Amino acid sequence: MAIANSKVTNKNQNKRTKFGTFGGVFTPSVLTILGVIMFLRFPMVAGYAGLWGVLLILFFAKSITFATALSVSSIATNMRVKGGGAYYMISRSLGVEFGSVIAVFFYLAQSAAVALYVIGFTEAVLSAFPELPLSFLAVASIANILVFVSVYVGAGWTIRVQYVILAVLMLSIVSFFVGAWSQFSIPTLLSNLTSEWTSRYTFFTTFALFFPAVTGIMAGVNMSGDLQNPSRSLPIGTMLAISFTAFIYLGIAFFLVSTNPRSVLLGDNFVMGDTARWSVLIYAGVFCATLSSALSSMMGAPRVLQAFANDKVFSWLKLFGKGSGVSNEPRFAIVLTFFISQIAILAGDLNTIAPIITMFFLITYGVLNLACFYESISKIPSFRPTFRMNHWSISLFGALACLVVMFLIHPLWALLAILLSAGMYVFVERSKIIVNWGDVNSGLAFQWARKALLKLEQKRYHPKNWRLSILTLSGGPYNRLHLTQYASLLTGQRGFVSIAQIITGKIEELYEVQASAEKQLRRFIREESLMAFPAVVLDERFTSGLKALIQCHGIGGIKPNTVLLGWSGDPEKSKVFLDIVSIVKRMKRNLIIVRCQKESQMWESPSGAINILWEDTLNGSMMLMLAYLLKENRQWRDCPLRILRPVPCKVDVENMRRVMEEMLKNWRISAEIFIIPCENPMKAIREEMEPSAVLFAGFKIVKDEASNVERVSFQRDIMNLPGDIILVRSTDDFSLSA
């Protein structure tokens, strides 16, 4: 079992370089959105889709990022966002399992994305300078090293580099608009209004071709730990970046289709360069777009890894949580990111892994929307975002849209990404990571439970809906383990188990004892992997505490209908035992008394039959139901279920067998029936029951007329029979006929 810790100390916290909305969020987001796809793929998208089609593609793509931005804004303004961006927000909302999935795969996706952008830069350089005496690999490696050095020096230096890149990028776009304005043609515009799809390029494949261009909003979110005011900068910077780039893409789309014939749009990758007033600025823009995207990814990925390592989910990652200098630069993580990107560059062709990179970006977006959706519908009081311009339906739309887009882009890679994420989730969940931060899971479970309880309260009780709800009186949890084990086996996945302890004494002096006892009960339940609830009651007298417990434990329609306790043959404890039995009878609860032949601390697989000593229909039907529930457990399924009915020798055995067979048929339970004519029932039972794993037997509570004291009435020789014995007394509200 691992323990995660989110507390990270930093002596120079106040001296760290912090960035504002423009430098920390807007700039990296814009530079990543206005990337290489805008220059090299967008003309082809416009050529196939036409003006109306490209506007529709832009609308759908921006709708997804807009919904995600609203979710990010809601989550960011509801918490103090620290380093790690998307990982931090998701882990603190959906829990460590979802957070770990996002941390690992989002980090790897961004690290590989560095290589993707570097390779795009390299292709542009070699296209602009075909006489360059350097190989593709050499240019890509040099570019990767330059990106690495820029980020390794520090985020402040990188941000300043990005200001220059942003300026060049804006000049290249202005150059395109100036050139396009002078070449504007209405006939060309009219000819490019409608789409011209092919068997290879449909609306969905073209949408998939363009969508990676708008996946850059995480660039700003990843800088959350380096922002002066994340709760303010993240929503404002992200929304401004989406809006600003949307207008730019709209303008470029309009001028592309109004200045270039469709054949040119589909046949020339550098259409924007030919259209621009100064084509050299377009090349400069391509260089800046690819380099800026590489810089953003090289900056963002290490910060995700650093935040994940500092949470100590996996102890072997602690080296990458260390920061350097007053700005706490994640230099160890930066070095690892460089090596991952360089390995991807050495692989040569990223076309095969590019779809999976996009998939993990979309998974991040989808889970962010899912986190906001769950936070909203859980109605948890702690979800109080200052950003109010959002609704749970928008977040749900964003999550579902991301899932749909994943399968539109590449169904196989989408399925693979989801399976890998699910595998990672299960691995972390089974690691039983204990974290010291809350998440939405408990709030969501509370809301679902609340609605279910209120709905259950409105329904009238019917015996058909009867479920076993056991209140187990075991004393100390480690004293009589077999009681809680039997309670869990009898309820299985169908009912409830509460493990109760009554502490007697002066109430005002025992509150700390109560808290300690409840803590011990919870630890016991967790260690034994029991599906149970703890209940610890204080009272001056045991009997009054038991009455209060039986009456008040539970909520609404979920209250214990059965009390389970252990058998005691100790004469000194007989009074307490009889008091419990008498109280349970007056409270009209079913009563189960368990006597284990061997009260071991380790549960052993049963061997033998599940026997029922049938004497009357009331207790018999209850015993039959309990035996059926017991047999439903995996370790008891091979045990035969047998009904043993001793009768006088002159009884019509065949007729009685037919009656019981018809009864079992109506009750839809299969069991072997043994009608045993005999003069000595106990002797006959002992002979027929072997081998026996457990014997269910009914009992009554009768009042001794002489002493006016209630006592348990059953055949005392039963306790001398081999195997475990379970005595059962049923109330009148149970029926197997329902």
TORPA-214177 format. One record per residue (C-alpha): residue number from 1; z, x, y. Coordinates in steps of 0.2 Angstrom, whole numbers, plus 5000, padded with zeros to 4 digits. Layout:
N
KETOR   k    Z    X    Y
KETOR NUM    Z    X    Y
...
END
This chain:
738
KETOR   k    Z    X    Y
KETOR   1 5000 5000 5000
KETOR   2 4995 5007 5017
KETOR   3 5003 5004 5034
KETOR   4 4992 5003 5049
KETOR   5 4999 5007 5066
KETOR   6 4990 5003 5082
KETOR   7 5002 5013 5094
KETOR   8 4994 5028 5101
KETOR   9 5003 5039 5113
KETOR  10 4995 5049 5126
KETOR  11 5005 5060 5138
KETOR  12 4990 5060 5151
KETOR  13 4986 5042 5150
KETOR  14 4988 5040 5169
KETOR  15 4977 5055 5172
KETOR  16 4962 5049 5162
KETOR  17 4945 5046 5170
KETOR  18 4942 5027 5171
KETOR  19 4926 5019 5174
KETOR  20 4922 5003 5184
KETOR  21 4911 4988 5180
KETOR  22 4895 4996 5185
KETOR  23 4897 5013 5177
KETOR  24 4906 5008 5162
KETOR  25 4898 4992 5157
KETOR  26 4883 4987 5167
KETOR  27 4874 5004 5167
KETOR  28 4875 5008 5148
KETOR  29 4871 4990 5143
KETOR  30 4855 4990 5154
KETOR  31 4849 5007 5148
KETOR  32 4851 5001 5130
KETOR  33 4842 4984 5133
KETOR  34 4828 4992 5143
KETOR  35 4824 5004 5129
KETOR  36 4809 5010 5120
KETOR  37 4804 4993 5114
KETOR  38 4801 4987 5131
KETOR  39 4788 5001 5134
KETOR  40 4780 5002 5116
KETOR  41 4782 4985 5108
KETOR  42 4783 4972 5121
KETOR  43 4765 4972 5125
KETOR  44 4761 4968 5107
KETOR  45 4773 4954 5107
KETOR  46 4765 4947 5122
KETOR  47 4748 4949 5115
KETOR  48 4752 4939 5099
KETOR  49 4764 4926 5107
KETOR  50 4755 4923 5123
KETOR  51 4765 4919 5139
KETOR  52 4773 4902 5132
KETOR  53 4777 4911 5116
KETOR  54 4785 4926 5123
KETOR  55 4795 4915 5135
KETOR  56 4801 4906 5120
KETOR  57 4806 4922 5111
KETOR  58 4815 4928 5126
KETOR  59 4824 4912 5127
KETOR  60 4830 4912 5109
KETOR  61 4835 4931 5110
KETOR  62 4844 4930 5126
KETOR  63 4853 4914 5120
KETOR  64 4861 4924 5106
KETOR  65 4866 4938 5117
KETOR  66 4872 4926 5130
KETOR  67 4883 4917 5117
KETOR  68 4890 4933 5111
KETOR  69 4893 4939 5129
KETOR  70 4903 4923 5132
KETOR  71 4913 4926 5116
KETOR  72 4916 4944 5121
KETOR  73 4922 4938 5138
KETOR  74 4934 4925 5131
KETOR  75 4942 4938 5119
KETOR  76 4942 4952 5132
KETOR  77 4951 4941 5145
KETOR  78 4964 4935 5132
KETOR  79 4970 4952 5127
KETOR  80 4973 4970 5134
KETOR  81 4957 4978 5127
KETOR  82 4960 4996 5122
KETOR  83 4948 5008 5114
KETOR  84 4936 5003 5100
KETOR  85 4927 4989 5109
KETOR  86 4920 4977 5096
KETOR  87 4932 4984 5082
KETOR  88 4947 4982 5093
KETOR  89 4943 4964 5098
KETOR  90 4938 4959 5080
KETOR  91 4953 4967 5071
KETOR  92 4965 4959 5083
KETOR  93 4957 4942 5081
KETOR  94 4951 4940 5063
KETOR  95 4963 4954 5055
KETOR  96 4961 4971 5048
KETOR  97 4949 4966 5035
KETOR  98 4935 4960 5046
KETOR  99 4940 4974 5059
KETOR 100 4938 4987 5045
KETOR 101 4921 4981 5040
KETOR 102 4915 4981 5058
KETOR 103 4922 4998 5061
KETOR 104 4914 5007 5047
KETOR 105 4897 4999 5047
KETOR 106 4895 4997 5066
KETOR 107 4900 5016 5068
KETOR 108 4887 5021 5055
KETOR 109 4874 5010 5063
KETOR 110 4877 5017 5080
KETOR 111 4877 5035 5073
KETOR 112 4860 5032 5064
KETOR 113 4854 5023 5080
KETOR 114 4856 5040 5089
KETOR 115 4843 5047 5077
KETOR 116 4832 5032 5080
KETOR 117 4831 5034 5098
KETOR 118 4829 5053 5097
KETOR 119 4814 5050 5086
KETOR 120 4807 5038 5098
KETOR 121 4809 5051 5112
KETOR 122 4801 5064 5101
KETOR 123 4786 5053 5098
KETOR 124 4784 5050 5117
KETOR 125 4785 5068 5121
KETOR 126 4772 5073 5108
KETOR 127 4761 5059 5114
KETOR 128 4762 5065 5132
KETOR 129 4761 5083 5128
KETOR 130 4750 5085 5113
KETOR 131 4748 5104 5115
KETOR 132 4766 5107 5114
KETOR 133 4769 5122 5102
KETOR 134 4784 5114 5093
KETOR 135 4785 5103 5077
KETOR 136 4791 5086 5077
KETOR 137 4808 5091 5069
KETOR 138 4811 5105 5082
KETOR 139 4808 5093 5096
KETOR 140 4819 5080 5089
KETOR 141 4833 5092 5084
KETOR 142 4833 5100 5102
KETOR 143 4834 5082 5109
KETOR 144 4849 5078 5098
KETOR 145 4858 5094 5103
KETOR 146 4856 5090 5121
KETOR 147 4862 5072 5119
KETOR 148 4877 5079 5109
KETOR 149 4881 5092 5122
KETOR 150 4880 5079 5136
KETOR 151 4893 5068 5127
KETOR 152 4904 5082 5121
KETOR 153 4906 5088 5139
KETOR 154 4914 5071 5142
KETOR 155 4910 5053 5146
KETOR 156 4911 5056 5165
KETOR 157 4897 5069 5164
KETOR 158 4887 5057 5153
KETOR 159 4890 5042 5165
KETOR 160 4883 5053 5179
KETOR 161 4868 5058 5168
KETOR 162 4865 5039 5165
KETOR 163 4865 5036 5184
KETOR 164 4850 5048 5185
KETOR 165 4841 5040 5170
KETOR 166 4844 5022 5177
KETOR 167 4836 5028 5194
KETOR 168 4821 5035 5184
KETOR 169 4820 5019 5173
KETOR 170 4820 5008 5189
KETOR 171 4806 5018 5197
KETOR 172 4795 5017 5181
KETOR 173 4797 4998 5181
KETOR 174 4793 4997 5200
KETOR 175 4778 5007 5197
KETOR 176 4772 4995 5183
KETOR 177 4775 4980 5195
KETOR 178 4766 4988 5209
KETOR 179 4751 4992 5198
KETOR 180 4751 4975 5190
KETOR 181 4751 4966 5207
KETOR 182 4735 4974 5212
KETOR 183 4727 4970 5195
KETOR 184 4733 4952 5194
KETOR 185 4719 4940 5187
KETOR 186 4721 4921 5185
KETOR 187 4707 4920 5172
KETOR 188 4716 4933 5162
KETOR 189 4732 4924 5164
KETOR 190 4725 4908 5158
KETOR 191 4717 4916 5143
KETOR 192 4734 4923 5137
KETOR 193 4744 4907 5139
KETOR 194 4744 4902 5121
KETOR 195 4748 4912 5105
KETOR 196 4736 4920 5093
KETOR 197 4746 4922 5077
KETOR 198 4740 4930 5061
KETOR 199 4745 4930 5043
KETOR 200 4755 4946 5047
KETOR 201 4762 4942 5064
KETOR 202 4769 4925 5065
KETOR 203 4782 4918 5078
KETOR 204 4797 4924 5067
KETOR 205 4790 4941 5063
KETOR 206 4786 4944 5081
KETOR 207 4803 4938 5086
KETOR 208 4810 4950 5074
KETOR 209 4800 4964 5081
KETOR 210 4807 4961 5099
KETOR 211 4825 4956 5095
KETOR 212 4832 4974 5093
KETOR 213 4828 4976 5112
KETOR 214 4842 4964 5116
KETOR 215 4855 4971 5105
KETOR 216 4862 4983 5118
KETOR 217 4876 4973 5125
KETOR 218 4888 4982 5114
KETOR 219 4885 4999 5123
KETOR 220 4897 4993 5137
KETOR 221 4909 4985 5125
KETOR 222 4911 5001 5116
KETOR 223 4917 5009 5132
KETOR 224 4932 4997 5133
KETOR 225 4945 5011 5131
KETOR 226 4938 5020 5146
KETOR 227 4937 5006 5158
KETOR 228 4949 5003 5173
KETOR 229 4951 4985 5170
KETOR 230 4942 4979 5153
KETOR 231 4947 4961 5155
KETOR 232 4937 4960 5172
KETOR 233 4923 4973 5169
KETOR 234 4918 4967 5151
KETOR 235 4913 4949 5156
KETOR 236 4906 4953 5173
KETOR 237 4896 4969 5168
KETOR 238 4890 4961 5152
KETOR 239 4884 4945 5160
KETOR 240 4876 4954 5174
KETOR 241 4867 4966 5162
KETOR 242 4860 4951 5152
KETOR 243 4854 4942 5167
KETOR 244 4847 4957 5176
KETOR 245 4837 4962 5161
KETOR 246 4831 4944 5157
KETOR 247 4823 4944 5174
KETOR 248 4815 4961 5171
KETOR 249 4808 4955 5154
KETOR 250 4801 4939 5162
KETOR 251 4792 4949 5176
KETOR 252 4785 4961 5164
KETOR 253 4779 4948 5152
KETOR 254 4771 4938 5166
KETOR 255 4761 4953 5173
KETOR 256 4757 4960 5156
KETOR 257 4747 4944 5151
KETOR 258 4740 4942 5169
KETOR 259 4733 4959 5170
KETOR 260 4727 4964 5152
KETOR 261 4715 4955 5140
KETOR 262 4723 4951 5123
KETOR 263 4713 4965 5114
KETOR 264 4721 4978 5126
KETOR 265 4738 4971 5123
KETOR 266 4736 4972 5104
KETOR 267 4727 4989 5103
KETOR 268 4736 5001 5116
KETOR 269 4754 5006 5114
KETOR 270 4755 5013 5132
KETOR 271 4748 4997 5141
KETOR 272 4761 4998 5153
KETOR 273 4756 5016 5158
KETOR 274 4738 5011 5160
KETOR 275 4744 4996 5171
KETOR 276 4756 5005 5182
KETOR 277 4753 5012 5199
KETOR 278 4759 5030 5194
KETOR 279 4758 5032 5175
KETOR 280 4768 5047 5175
KETOR 281 4783 5037 5179
KETOR 282 4780 5026 5164
KETOR 283 4781 5042 5153
KETOR 284 4797 5047 5162
KETOR 285 4803 5029 5159
KETOR 286 4800 5030 5140
KETOR 287 4809 5047 5140
KETOR 288 4824 5040 5150
KETOR 289 4825 5024 5140
KETOR 290 4826 5033 5123
KETOR 291 4837 5047 5129
KETOR 292 4849 5034 5138
KETOR 293 4850 5023 5122
KETOR 294 4854 5039 5112
KETOR 295 4867 5044 5125
KETOR 296 4875 5026 5124
KETOR 297 4876 5026 5105
KETOR 298 4882 5044 5105
KETOR 299 4896 5039 5117
KETOR 300 4900 5022 5109
KETOR 301 4900 5027 5090
KETOR 302 4914 5040 5091
KETOR 303 4925 5029 5101
KETOR 304 4924 5015 5088
KETOR 305 4929 5028 5075
KETOR 306 4943 5035 5086
KETOR 307 4951 5018 5088
KETOR 308 4949 5014 5069
KETOR 309 4957 5031 5064
KETOR 310 4971 5028 5077
KETOR 311 4976 5012 5068
KETOR 312 4979 5022 5052
KETOR 313 4970 5010 5041
KETOR 314 4964 5024 5031
KETOR 315 4975 5040 5032
KETOR 316 4962 5052 5028
KETOR 317 4953 5047 5045
KETOR 318 4967 5053 5056
KETOR 319 4958 5069 5061
KETOR 320 4945 5058 5070
KETOR 321 4958 5049 5080
KETOR 322 4963 5064 5090
KETOR 323 4957 5065 5108
KETOR 324 4954 5081 5119
KETOR 325 4958 5084 5137
KETOR 326 4965 5072 5150
KETOR 327 4952 5059 5146
KETOR 328 4956 5059 5127
KETOR 329 4938 5063 5122
KETOR 330 4935 5059 5104
KETOR 331 4927 5076 5101
KETOR 332 4930 5077 5082
KETOR 333 4922 5060 5080
KETOR 334 4908 5066 5092
KETOR 335 4904 5081 5081
KETOR 336 4904 5069 5065
KETOR 337 4892 5057 5074
KETOR 338 4880 5072 5078
KETOR 339 4879 5078 5060
KETOR 340 4876 5060 5054
KETOR 341 4862 5058 5067
KETOR 342 4855 5075 5063
KETOR 343 4855 5071 5044
KETOR 344 4845 5055 5048
KETOR 345 4833 5065 5059
KETOR 346 4830 5077 5044
KETOR 347 4826 5062 5033
KETOR 348 4810 5061 5044
KETOR 349 4806 5042 5043
KETOR 350 4818 5030 5049
KETOR 351 4807 5015 5046
KETOR 352 4816 5011 5030
KETOR 353 4834 5011 5037
KETOR 354 4830 5004 5054
KETOR 355 4831 4986 5048
KETOR 356 4849 4989 5041
KETOR 357 4854 4996 5057
KETOR 358 4849 4980 5066
KETOR 359 4858 4970 5052
KETOR 360 4874 4979 5056
KETOR 361 4872 4976 5074
KETOR 362 4869 4957 5071
KETOR 363 4884 4957 5059
KETOR 364 4895 4963 5073
KETOR 365 4888 4950 5085
KETOR 366 4890 4937 5072
KETOR 367 4908 4941 5068
KETOR 368 4912 4943 5087
KETOR 369 4906 4925 5089
KETOR 370 4916 4920 5073
KETOR 371 4932 4927 5080
KETOR 372 4930 4917 5096
KETOR 373 4926 4902 5087
KETOR 374 4941 4903 5076
KETOR 375 4952 4907 5091
KETOR 376 4946 4892 5099
KETOR 377 4948 4879 5085
KETOR 378 4965 4886 5079
KETOR 379 4972 4879 5095
KETOR 380 4985 4893 5095
KETOR 381 4995 4894 5111
KETOR 382 4992 4912 5113
KETOR 383 4974 4910 5115
KETOR 384 4973 4908 5134
KETOR 385 4958 4917 5141
KETOR 386 4956 4918 5159
KETOR 387 4937 4917 5156
KETOR 388 4935 4898 5154
KETOR 389 4916 4896 5154
KETOR 390 4915 4895 5135
KETOR 391 4916 4882 5121
KETOR 392 4919 4884 5102
KETOR 393 4902 4876 5099
KETOR 394 4893 4890 5109
KETOR 395 4902 4903 5098
KETOR 396 4898 4894 5082
KETOR 397 4880 4893 5088
KETOR 398 4880 4912 5091
KETOR 399 4887 4916 5074
KETOR 400 4875 4905 5065
KETOR 401 4860 4911 5075
KETOR 402 4864 4929 5071
KETOR 403 4864 4925 5052
KETOR 404 4848 4916 5054
KETOR 405 4840 4930 5064
KETOR 406 4846 4943 5050
KETOR 407 4836 4934 5037
KETOR 408 4821 4931 5048
KETOR 409 4820 4950 5052
KETOR 410 4821 4955 5034
KETOR 411 4829 4944 5020
KETOR 412 4832 4959 5008
KETOR 413 4841 4970 5020
KETOR 414 4850 4955 5027
KETOR 415 4857 4951 5009
KETOR 416 4861 4969 5006
KETOR 417 4870 4971 5023
KETOR 418 4881 4955 5019
KETOR 419 4885 4961 5001
KETOR 420 4890 4978 5008
KETOR 421 4901 4970 5021
KETOR 422 4909 4958 5008
KETOR 423 4912 4973 4997
KETOR 424 4921 4982 5011
KETOR 425 4931 4967 5015
KETOR 426 4937 4964 4997
KETOR 427 4942 4983 4996
KETOR 428 4952 4982 5012
KETOR 429 4960 4966 5007
KETOR 430 4965 4973 4990
KETOR 431 4972 4988 4998
KETOR 432 4986 4977 5005
KETOR 433 4985 4985 5023
KETOR 434 5001 4980 5033
KETOR 435 4997 4980 5051
KETOR 436 5009 4977 5066
KETOR 437 4997 4966 5076
KETOR 438 4994 4947 5074
KETOR 439 4978 4939 5070
KETOR 440 4970 4922 5071
KETOR 441 4972 4919 5052
KETOR 442 4990 4912 5052
KETOR 443 4985 4901 5067
KETOR 444 4970 4894 5059
KETOR 445 4980 4891 5043
KETOR 446 4993 4882 5053
KETOR 447 4980 4871 5062
KETOR 448 4972 4866 5045
KETOR 449 4989 4863 5037
KETOR 450 4995 4853 5052
KETOR 451 4979 4842 5051
KETOR 452 4981 4840 5032
KETOR 453 4999 4835 5033
KETOR 454 4996 4822 5046
KETOR 455 4981 4815 5036
KETOR 456 4993 4815 5021
KETOR 457 5006 4806 5030
KETOR 458 4994 4792 5034
KETOR 459 4990 4789 5016
KETOR 460 5000 4778 5005
KETOR 461 5007 4786 4989
KETOR 462 4999 4782 4973
KETOR 463 5004 4789 4956
KETOR 464 4986 4795 4954
KETOR 465 4990 4808 4967
KETOR 466 5006 4814 4960
KETOR 467 5008 4833 4960
KETOR 468 5023 4844 4954
KETOR 469 5033 4851 4968
KETOR 470 5048 4861 4961
KETOR 471 5064 4866 4970
KETOR 472 5070 4881 4959
KETOR 473 5089 4884 4960
KETOR 474 5089 4902 4954
KETOR 475 5103 4909 4964
KETOR 476 5099 4927 4968
KETOR 477 5080 4929 4965
KETOR 478 5082 4945 4954
KETOR 479 5095 4937 4943
KETOR 480 5085 4924 4933
KETOR 481 5067 4929 4934
KETOR 482 5062 4917 4920
KETOR 483 5066 4902 4931
KETOR 484 5054 4906 4945
KETOR 485 5041 4912 4932
KETOR 486 5042 4895 4923
KETOR 487 5041 4886 4940
KETOR 488 5025 4895 4944
KETOR 489 5017 4892 4927
KETOR 490 5021 4873 4928
KETOR 491 5014 4871 4945
KETOR 492 4999 4884 4944
KETOR 493 4986 4881 4957
KETOR 494 4991 4862 4958
KETOR 495 5008 4860 4966
KETOR 496 5022 4869 4976
KETOR 497 5036 4880 4971
KETOR 498 5051 4883 4982
KETOR 499 5064 4896 4977
KETOR 500 5081 4890 4984
KETOR 501 5098 4899 4987
KETOR 502 5114 4890 4994
KETOR 503 5126 4901 5002
KETOR 504 5144 4894 5005
KETOR 505 5157 4898 5018
KETOR 506 5159 4897 5036
KETOR 507 5142 4894 5044
KETOR 508 5145 4903 5060
KETOR 509 5149 4919 5051
KETOR 510 5134 4918 5039
KETOR 511 5119 4918 5050
KETOR 512 5115 4937 5047
KETOR 513 5118 4934 5028
KETOR 514 5106 4920 5028
KETOR 515 5093 4930 5037
KETOR 516 5095 4944 5025
KETOR 517 5094 4933 5009
KETOR 518 5078 4925 5016
KETOR 519 5071 4942 5019
KETOR 520 5075 4947 5001
KETOR 521 5068 4931 4994
KETOR 522 5051 4934 5003
KETOR 523 5051 4952 4997
KETOR 524 5054 4946 4979
KETOR 525 5040 4933 4981
KETOR 526 5028 4946 4987
KETOR 527 5033 4959 4974
KETOR 528 5031 4946 4960
KETOR 529 5015 4939 4967
KETOR 530 5022 4921 4967
KETOR 531 5014 4907 4976
KETOR 532 5031 4900 4982
KETOR 533 5041 4897 4998
KETOR 534 5059 4903 5001
KETOR 535 5073 4892 5006
KETOR 536 5091 4898 5010
KETOR 537 5104 4885 5016
KETOR 538 5121 4888 5023
KETOR 539 5135 4875 5020
KETOR 540 5154 4875 5018
KETOR 541 5152 4867 5001
KETOR 542 5139 4870 4987
KETOR 543 5137 4851 4984
KETOR 544 5134 4846 5002
KETOR 545 5122 4861 5004
KETOR 546 5112 4855 4988
KETOR 547 5111 4837 4995
KETOR 548 5105 4843 5012
KETOR 549 5092 4855 5003
KETOR 550 5085 4841 4992
KETOR 551 5084 4829 5006
KETOR 552 5077 4840 5020
KETOR 553 5067 4854 5012
KETOR 554 5048 4851 5015
KETOR 555 5038 4842 5028
KETOR 556 5029 4825 5027
KETOR 557 5022 4821 5010
KETOR 558 5026 4839 5004
KETOR 559 5043 4838 4998
KETOR 560 5051 4843 4981
KETOR 561 5050 4829 4968
KETOR 562 5058 4840 4954
KETOR 563 5073 4851 4953
KETOR 564 5073 4866 4941
KETOR 565 5088 4875 4936
KETOR 566 5094 4886 4921
KETOR 567 5104 4881 4907
KETOR 568 5122 4887 4906
KETOR 569 5133 4886 4891
KETOR 570 5148 4894 4901
KETOR 571 5163 4882 4901
KETOR 572 5168 4889 4918
KETOR 573 5152 4884 4926
KETOR 574 5151 4867 4918
KETOR 575 5158 4857 4933
KETOR 576 5145 4865 4945
KETOR 577 5131 4862 4932
KETOR 578 5136 4844 4930
KETOR 579 5138 4841 4949
KETOR 580 5120 4847 4951
KETOR 581 5114 4836 4938
KETOR 582 5123 4821 4945
KETOR 583 5116 4824 4963
KETOR 584 5098 4826 4957
KETOR 585 5100 4810 4947
KETOR 586 5107 4800 4963
KETOR 587 5093 4808 4974
KETOR 588 5080 4801 4961
KETOR 589 5072 4818 4958
KETOR 590 5065 4824 4941
KETOR 591 5075 4837 4933
KETOR 592 5070 4852 4922
KETOR 593 5083 4863 4913
KETOR 594 5077 4879 4906
KETOR 595 5085 4889 4892
KETOR 596 5076 4906 4888
KETOR 597 5080 4914 4872
KETOR 598 5076 4931 4879
KETOR 599 5079 4932 4898
KETOR 600 5069 4948 4901
KETOR 601 5063 4955 4918
KETOR 602 5045 4956 4912
KETOR 603 5036 4941 4907
KETOR 604 5029 4943 4889
KETOR 605 5013 4934 4883
KETOR 606 5018 4919 4873
KETOR 607 5016 4917 4854
KETOR 608 5018 4901 4845
KETOR 609 5015 4883 4849
KETOR 610 5020 4872 4864
KETOR 611 5030 4859 4856
KETOR 612 5036 4842 4862
KETOR 613 5050 4833 4854
KETOR 614 5045 4814 4857
KETOR 615 5059 4802 4858
KETOR 616 5055 4790 4872
KETOR 617 5039 4786 4883
KETOR 618 5048 4789 4900
KETOR 619 5053 4807 4897
KETOR 620 5039 4809 4884
KETOR 621 5025 4806 4897
KETOR 622 5033 4819 4909
KETOR 623 5035 4832 4895
KETOR 624 5017 4829 4890
KETOR 625 5011 4832 4908
KETOR 626 5022 4848 4910
KETOR 627 5016 4854 4893
KETOR 628 4998 4851 4899
KETOR 629 5000 4860 4915
KETOR 630 5008 4875 4906
KETOR 631 4994 4876 4894
KETOR 632 4981 4877 4908
KETOR 633 4988 4894 4912
KETOR 634 4976 4908 4905
KETOR 635 4990 4916 4895
KETOR 636 4995 4900 4887
KETOR 637 4978 4893 4883
KETOR 638 4978 4898 4865
KETOR 639 4994 4890 4861
KETOR 640 4992 4874 4852
KETOR 641 5000 4858 4860
KETOR 642 5010 4848 4847
KETOR 643 5019 4832 4848
KETOR 644 5034 4831 4835
KETOR 645 5041 4814 4832
KETOR 646 5055 4812 4819
KETOR 647 5056 4794 4813
KETOR 648 5066 4786 4799
KETOR 649 5059 4787 4782
KETOR 650 5054 4768 4781
KETOR 651 5043 4768 4796
KETOR 652 5024 4764 4795
KETOR 653 5018 4782 4799
KETOR 654 5000 4778 4800
KETOR 655 5002 4764 4812
KETOR 656 5013 4774 4823
KETOR 657 5000 4789 4822
KETOR 658 4986 4777 4828
KETOR 659 4997 4770 4842
KETOR 660 5000 4788 4848
KETOR 661 4982 4793 4846
KETOR 662 4977 4778 4857
KETOR 663 4990 4783 4870
KETOR 664 4984 4801 4871
KETOR 665 4966 4795 4872
KETOR 666 4971 4784 4887
KETOR 667 4980 4798 4895
KETOR 668 4965 4810 4892
KETOR 669 4976 4824 4884
KETOR 670 4972 4832 4868
KETOR 671 4987 4836 4856
KETOR 672 4991 4837 4838
KETOR 673 5003 4823 4832
KETOR 674 5016 4826 4819
KETOR 675 5025 4810 4813
KETOR 676 5040 4817 4803
KETOR 677 5049 4804 4792
KETOR 678 5066 4812 4789
KETOR 679 5085 4809 4787
KETOR 680 5090 4825 4796
KETOR 681 5079 4826 4812
KETOR 682 5085 4843 4818
KETOR 683 5082 4851 4801
KETOR 684 5064 4843 4801
KETOR 685 5060 4849 4818
KETOR 686 5066 4866 4814
KETOR 687 5054 4867 4799
KETOR 688 5039 4859 4808
KETOR 689 5040 4868 4825
KETOR 690 5038 4886 4819
KETOR 691 5031 4896 4826
KETOR 692 5037 4890 4843
KETOR 693 5034 4897 4860
KETOR 694 5043 4883 4870
KETOR 695 5050 4866 4865
KETOR 696 5051 4852 4878
KETOR 697 5064 4839 4874
KETOR 698 5070 4824 4884
KETOR 699 5088 4820 4889
KETOR 700 5098 4807 4898
KETOR 701 5112 4807 4910
KETOR 702 5126 4795 4905
KETOR 703 5143 4791 4912
KETOR 704 5159 4793 4901
KETOR 705 5168 4777 4902
KETOR 706 5185 4784 4899
KETOR 707 5184 4798 4912
KETOR 708 5171 4790 4924
KETOR 709 5161 4807 4923
KETOR 710 5143 4809 4921
KETOR 711 5137 4821 4907
KETOR 712 5120 4827 4900
KETOR 713 5116 4818 4884
KETOR 714 5105 4825 4871
KETOR 715 5106 4832 4853
KETOR 716 5116 4847 4855
KETOR 717 5108 4856 4840
KETOR 718 5092 4858 4851
KETOR 719 5100 4873 4859
KETOR 720 5101 4881 4842
KETOR 721 5082 4880 4839
KETOR 722 5072 4896 4841
KETOR 723 5061 4900 4856
KETOR 724 5062 4893 4874
KETOR 725 5069 4876 4877
KETOR 726 5065 4865 4892
KETOR 727 5075 4849 4894
KETOR 728 5066 4836 4905
KETOR 729 5073 4820 4914
KETOR 730 5060 4810 4922
KETOR 731 5061 4797 4936
KETOR 732 5052 4781 4937
KETOR 733 5038 4786 4950
KETOR 734 5028 4796 4937
KETOR 735 5014 4789 4926
KETOR 736 5001 4797 4915
KETOR 737 4991 4781 4915
KETOR 738 4985 4784 4933
END
